[in-house]
């Protein structure tokens, strides 16, 4: 079990390094195939020994070897989050390998969308469509009965966000969030989708309040909602049933 945990964590770090590069390049329309990464400050190519996930950041003291400028914390944070995510998911699904591969794939899609929307306020259609296709294929191969109700949940969630978009004339909800709701609803399912949206709006409101108090935003500021939709998915999967139980008792 210890060896499995180490393997999953290291594998997550590797994929996290890929996601950190992809999420930086995609909004700038730079192909992920275009060679090794470069320092955004001095434009020097980063050698492979300085590009080891998490370890290189620690050994370099968080600074570029060439220009000595600080390396953004986004890279180790994404790598560490990915490593811990792989570890948690792998230990939660230790024997069902097909389900494990699916869960890890969706996790990578979600973390990519989270970072890109947080930093650039865009949710790439291609990421959403890939996630929808992967989830649909998984349900078809494992439990095709669920695909109908879960797609209904996805489109219902999207419709609710579309109504907010129309009511606020696009200021309260972006089209990217509406498209993502199809994927989110497909993952969450009919029973918990209301909890998912509730948690997304609640965490968004809390974050917005903190930003306003800290004078990082004001009441009319537009804050990306996609990260909260993403963040609410694992919260719902972990605690959704408990929240439903609590609500029913009260």
WOMO-V921515 format. One line per field, one symbol per residue. ss: DSSP state (H for helix, E for strand, L for the rest). phi: phi as a letter, one per 30 degrees, with the letter a starting at -180 (. if undefined). A space follows every 50 residues. Layout:
ss = ???
phi = ???
This chain:
ss = LHHHHHHHHHHHHHHHHHHHHHHHHHLLLLLLLLLLLELLLLLLELLHHH LLLLHHHHHLLLELLLLLLELLHHHHHHHHHHHHHHHHHHHHLLLLHHHH HHHHHHHHHHHHHHHHHHHHLLLLHHHHHHHHHHHHHHHHHHLHHHHHHH HHHHHHHHHHHHHHHHHLLLLLLLHHHHHHHHHHHHHHLLLLHHHHHHHH HHHHHHHHHHHHHLLLLLLLLLLLLHHHHHHHHHHHHHHHHHHHHHHHHL
phi = .ddddddddddddddddddddddddedchcddddiddbddcciddddddc bdeiddddddiibdddcidddeddddddddddddddddddddbdcddddd ddddddeddddddedddddbhbcdeddddddddddddddddcaddddddd deddddddddddddeddchidcacddddddeddeddddjddcdddedddd ddddddddddddddhcabecdcceceedddddddddddbedddedddddc
